[in-house]
Amino acid sequence: MIKKVSIFFVLLALVLPSAAQEFSSRMFHKGWLVTEDQDTVRGDVKYDMETNAVQVVVENEKVQTYSSKKILYFEIYDSILKTYRQFYAIPYQVESNYKVPVLFEVLYEGKTSLLVREKIVMTTDPYSQSYFNGPAASSEKLSFTYYFVDTDGNMEMYNGKKNHLFEILSKNSNQVKEYVKVNKLKTDEMRDIVRITAFYNSL
């Protein structure tokens, strides 16, 4: 079961550029993890969504690595974003008849919950000064993929397009459309997607 989280748990800092290239997934954070055997492991926690693995440094400074198949849940106090973050290992269909546990972060929980997965991607600026003298300047940034989950556990990946969002939130799509329009919300930005999800759950 996904733990209830505040609608204001919006990781705004995640979507802001980091000049120092500090990404939470590359750091250890104070936290704890619950294994599939219901054991609780506390220590410094580092997650990797691309490999679906979590490392925990326990009291004797030994590093223990857990795959998503061995995890139920983990929580960290993000030392970069200065906020608590919650993650679950949830079975996800990777083939037509095959599911494997995959790490997801919880952004909002309700009758319709909002989850996210992140990855670090390399981007280039073709208009940078170096473009005219050599290779274009490149930098790293976080890319997000959002998922909506209903109370029956059905999950749908959101492609980031406004029409797809209205299809997913179809039961009250007209009200959602009006809410997005009046509040000038962007359907591809994390904080606005969380606000839209919270509004939808309030209907």
N, C-alpha and C positions, 0 to 999 in steps of 0.2 A: 504494500500500500504506500502511496505517495503521501508524505507528510504535508500538512497545510502550511503554505507560505504566504507572506504578505504580498498584496498586489503592488506594493512599492519596492519589492525586491527586484529592481531593474538594474542590471549591471551596466550602467551608463559608461563607466570607465573602460569597459571591454571594447566599445566601438570607437574610442578615441585613439588617435595615433600615439605611439610611444617612441619618443626620440631616442630613448636609451635601449629600445628593443627589448624591454622586459615583458615577458609573457608569463602568465600565471602557471601555465602547464610546464614551464621550464624550471620552476622553483618548488621547494619544499615548503609546506604550510602546516601549522598546528592543526591536528584533526583526529578523526577516528573512523574506523571501518568496521562493518559487520560482515562476517563471512557467511557463506551458505549454510555453515554448521551452527550459525547463531553465536559465534564467538566474536567478542569485541576486541579490536586491536587499536591501541592508542599510540600516537607518536607523530613524527613529522611525515606528512603525506604529499606525494607527488603523483599527479595523474597524467595519463597520455591517452587521449580519445582516439588517436589514429591507430594505436596498437591495442586499444581497449585493455589497458593494464594500469595497475596502481602500485606504487612502491611506498612502503612504510618503514621509517627508521624507528625501531623500538628502543627501549631503555638501554640495552647493552650495545647500542649503536650498530646493531646488525640490520642490514637492509633486507626486508622481506618483500617479494614481488607476488602480486595476485592478479590473475587474469580475470576478466569480467565473468567467466564461468564460475569463479570461486567467490564472487562478491554479491551481496544483496544491496548494500547501501554504504555510502561514505559521506562524510561532511568535513569541510575545512573552513578555517578562518583565513581568507585570502589575504596574505601579507602585502600584496600590491594594491588590491582594490579596497582593502579595509572593510570587508563584509563577510558574512557567513554564506557559504554556498553548499547546496545539497545535490547529490548525484545518486542515481540508481542504475543497477544493471538490469535491463529489461529485455526479455526475448523479442527479437526483431527478425522479421522474415527477410532472409537474404536470397532465398530461392523460392520457387512456387510452393514447395512443401517442406521447407527447412528453416527453422528459427534458431538463432544463437543469441545469448545475452550480450547486449551492447550497452556501453556507458552513455547515459543521458543526464543532462543537468535539468533540474526543475526550476522553471521561471514562474509558473503560476499553477495552482491546483484548484480545481473545481469540477463541476459536472463535465466541463470540457477543459482539460489541462493542457498547458503549453510546456514543451520540452525543447531543448536545444543541444546540438552538437557543434563543436568548434574545431577548426584546424588552422594552422599557420600556413599562409600562402605567400608566394613571392609575386610582387607586382612591379611593373616597369613604367617609367614616365617618358614617353617618346618626345615630349616637348622640353625635357630638361636640357641644360647647357651641354651636357656630355653627349647628347644625341647627335649633335652636329660635329663633334670631334672624335667620336668613338661610340662604344656601347652605351645604350640608354641607362640612366640611373635606375637602380632597382631598390626595393625595400620590402620588408615583411609586414604583413598585417593579418588580423584575424578574420576568418570567414565563418559565417554561421549558417547552419541548416536547422529549420524549425519543424517541430512535429506537434500535431494535435492528437490528443488521446481522449476518448470518451469513457464513460463509467464501465463499459463492457470490455475495456482494454483494447478496443480497435484503434489503431494508430495510422495517421496519414501524414506523409511528408508534405510540407508547404513549399511550393516552388518559388515563392517570393512575389508572385504577380497578384495584383489586386483582385482580379476576377476569380482566381483560384481561392483566395481567402474567403470571398463571399460564397463560393460553392461549399467550402468546408463548414462555414457558419451559416448554413442555408436556412435553418429553422426561423431565424429572425433577420434575414439578410437585408431587408429594406431598412430596418431600424439601425443595423450595423452600418450600412452605407451612409445613412444620414448622420450618424455619430462621427464617422470618419470625415465626412465633408464639413460639418459644422466646426469640428475641432482641428481641421487641417492636419490630419494625421497621415504619416507615411507608412505604407503597408510593408515596407522592407527594412524598417528600423526597429531594433529590439524594444526600446522603451515604448514605442507606439503600438507594437504588436501586443505587448503585455497589457497596455491600457484597453485595447480593443477586446482582448480575451476576457478581461475583467468585466467590461461592459456587457459582453455577450452572456456571461454567466449570471449577471444581475437581472437579466430579462425573465 
